Amino acid sequence: MRFVIIGAGRVGLRTARVLKEEGHDVVLVERDSAKVERARGQGYDVVEGDGSREEMLEEAGIEEADALGALTGDLNVNFAACMIGKHRGARTVLRIDEDYREEIYRKYAAEVDEIVYPERLGAIGAKNALLGGDIRAIADIAQHLQVVELTITMQAPIRGYSISELQLPADATVLAFGKSDGPLGIPSSDESLEDGDRIVVLADFDVLDDVRQLVVGEAGRAAAGGVN
């Protein structure tokens, strides 16, 4: 597949590297000459110029591109590039910068195929390291909603319960379940919750600590204290 990436900064270059390693064709568009030289020095095809300008995207081959990733730190540039890419039939991915707000997300979500927020994804990685092995953050759905995978421990109040007996807080829902030695799947009501089993939960941040205490127990809650 062929991809056009707007921005040869940290996010754009890392994305280009992954795509290139998987055998895809990647062209970067970058207006900062230092970043252009760095990317070219690493073997990337780079068009030097403003990625929000149609002629630059044409030079990058937007007509033949399967997808365009607008991954600069400038939301206006990203959105303009996505609109051009969408008009040319490419799948469009818009990066939201660190000034993420729910109203901005909703404003642009209908205009592009997908929105990414690298700063938030990076925070999830850091959060996984902080929470330890019993709790793993998977995704932030919105500013107040998170999907987490939790491993049931010997200290968990719910150990020995069935899925049908599990009573999570009102703002939390079980999405998937897996035995300790099996894959995750759709939860069955009669499945027994035992040490080492895993459940995936969608929860509001306000009740996340309560969910942790039920599924992991006091030890896991202490390890995760203060992480949101």
C-alpha positions in Angstrom: 0.0 0.0 0.0 1.0 3.6 -0.5 0.9 6.2 2.3 1.4 9.9 2.5 2.5 11.2 5.9 2.3 14.9 6.7 4.9 15.7 9.2 8.4 14.2 9.8 8.5 14.9 13.5 8.5 12.3 16.2 5.1 10.9 15.5 5.2 11.1 11.7 8.7 9.5 11.4 7.9 6.7 13.8 4.7 5.9 11.9 6.6 6.0 8.6 9.2 3.6 10.0 6.6 1.0 11.0 4.9 1.2 7.7 8.2 1.0 5.8 9.4 -2.0 7.8 6.1 -3.8 6.8 6.9 -3.2 3.1 4.6 -0.3 2.4 5.5 2.7 0.2 5.7 5.9 2.3 6.2 9.5 1.3 6.6 12.2 3.9 5.7 15.9 3.5 7.6 18.3 5.8 8.3 22.0 5.7 11.1 22.1 8.3 14.4 21.8 6.4 16.2 20.2 9.3 13.5 17.5 9.7 13.6 17.0 5.9 17.3 16.3 5.9 17.0 14.0 8.9 14.3 12.0 7.2 16.1 11.8 3.9 19.3 10.8 5.8 17.3 7.8 7.1 16.3 6.8 3.6 12.8 8.2 3.4 11.2 9.9 0.3 10.4 13.4 1.5 8.6 16.3 -0.3 9.7 19.6 1.3 6.8 22.0 1.7 3.6 22.8 3.4 1.4 19.7 3.8 -1.8 21.8 3.8 -1.2 22.9 0.2 -2.7 20.9 -2.6 0.3 21.1 -4.9 2.6 19.6 -2.2 0.3 16.7 -1.8 0.1 16.2 -5.5 3.9 16.1 -5.6 3.8 13.5 -2.9 1.4 11.3 -5.0 -1.9 11.8 -3.2 -3.7 10.7 -6.3 -2.2 7.1 -5.9 -2.2 7.0 -2.1 -4.3 4.6 -0.2 -4.3 6.7 2.9 -3.0 10.0 4.3 -1.9 10.5 7.8 -1.8 14.2 8.9 0.5 13.8 11.9 2.0 17.3 12.5 1.5 19.2 15.8 -0.6 21.8 13.9 -4.3 20.9 13.9 -5.1 23.4 11.1 -2.4 21.9 8.8 -3.6 18.4 9.6 -7.3 19.2 8.9 -6.6 20.9 5.6 -4.4 18.0 4.5 -7.1 15.5 5.4 -9.8 17.5 3.5 -7.5 17.4 0.4 -6.8 13.7 0.9 -10.5 12.9 1.3 -11.4 14.7 -1.8 -8.8 12.6 -3.7 -10.3 9.4 -2.3 -7.6 8.5 0.3 -8.4 7.3 3.8 -7.7 10.1 6.2 -6.2 10.0 9.7 -6.1 13.2 11.7 -3.8 13.8 14.6 -5.2 15.9 17.5 -2.6 17.8 19.3 -2.0 18.2 23.1 -4.8 20.7 23.4 -7.3 17.8 23.0 -10.8 18.7 24.1 -14.0 16.6 23.6 -15.7 19.3 21.6 -12.7 19.5 19.2 -12.8 15.7 18.8 -16.5 15.7 18.0 -16.1 18.7 15.6 -13.6 16.9 13.4 -14.6 13.2 13.9 -17.3 13.3 11.2 -15.0 14.8 8.6 -12.2 12.3 8.7 -11.9 8.5 8.8 -10.1 8.3 12.1 -8.6 10.6 14.8 -5.5 9.8 16.7 -4.1 11.4 19.9 -0.5 10.3 20.3 0.0 12.0 23.6 -2.9 10.1 25.1 -1.6 6.8 23.6 1.8 7.5 25.1 0.1 8.1 28.5 -1.5 4.7 28.2 1.9 3.1 27.8 3.2 4.9 30.8 0.1 4.0 32.7 0.5 0.3 32.0 4.0 0.4 33.4 2.8 2.1 36.5 -0.2 -0.1 37.1 1.8 -3.4 36.9 0.8 -6.8 35.7 -2.7 -7.1 37.2 -4.2 -4.0 35.4 -3.5 -3.0 31.8 -5.0 0.2 30.2 -6.0 -0.6 26.6 -7.6 2.6 25.3 -9.0 6.0 26.3 -12.4 6.2 24.6 -13.1 9.8 25.7 -11.8 12.1 28.4 -13.8 10.2 31.0 -14.0 6.7 29.6 -11.3 4.0 29.6 -11.0 0.4 28.5 -8.9 -1.7 30.9 -7.9 -5.3 31.2 -7.7 -6.6 34.7 -6.4 -9.9 36.0 -8.3 -11.5 38.9 -6.1 -12.2 41.9 -6.4 -14.4 45.0 -7.4 -11.3 47.0 -10.2 -10.2 44.6 -13.6 -9.9 46.3 -15.2 -11.3 43.1 -13.1 -14.5 42.9 -15.4 -17.5 42.8 -18.3 -15.5 41.4 -19.9 -16.2 38.0 -20.2 -13.5 35.3 -23.9 -13.3 36.0 -23.2 -12.6 39.7 -20.6 -9.9 39.0 -22.0 -6.5 40.1 -19.8 -3.7 38.9 -20.6 0.0 39.5 -23.3 1.4 37.3 -20.8 3.2 35.0 -18.8 0.1 34.2 -19.5 -2.7 31.7 -17.7 -6.0 31.0 -16.7 -6.2 27.4 -14.7 -9.5 27.3 -13.5 -12.4 29.4 -10.8 -15.0 29.2 -9.6 -17.8 31.4 -6.0 -17.7 32.5 -5.0 -20.2 29.9 -7.3 -19.1 27.1 -8.0 -16.2 24.7 -10.4 -13.3 25.4 -13.9 -13.7 24.1 -17.5 -12.7 24.6 -18.4 -13.4 28.3 -20.7 -16.2 29.1 -23.0 -15.7 32.1 -22.1 -19.0 33.8 -18.3 -18.6 33.6 -16.6 -18.7 36.9 -14.1 -16.0 37.9 -10.9 -17.5 39.2 -7.4 -16.4 40.0 -5.5 -15.5 36.8 -8.6 -15.0 34.7 -8.9 -11.7 32.8 -11.8 -9.4 32.1 -11.9 -6.3 29.9 -14.0 -3.5 31.3 -15.2 -0.2 29.9 -15.4 2.2 32.9 -15.9 5.8 33.8 -12.8 7.3 35.4 -14.8 8.1 38.5 -15.5 4.4 39.2 -12.3 2.9 38.0 -10.8 2.6 41.4 -13.9 0.7 42.6 -13.6 -1.7 39.7 -9.9 -2.3 40.5 -10.7 -3.1 44.1 -13.4 -5.6 43.1 -11.4 -7.4 40.4 -7.8 -7.1 41.7 -8.2 -6.6 45.4 -6.6 -4.2 47.8 -3.0 -5.0 46.7 -3.7 -4.0 43.1 -5.6 -0.9 44.2 -2.6 0.2 46.3 -0.2 -0.3 43.4 -2.5 1.7 41.1 -3.4 4.4 43.5 -3.5 7.9 42.1 -3.2 6.8 38.4 -6.0 8.0 36.2 
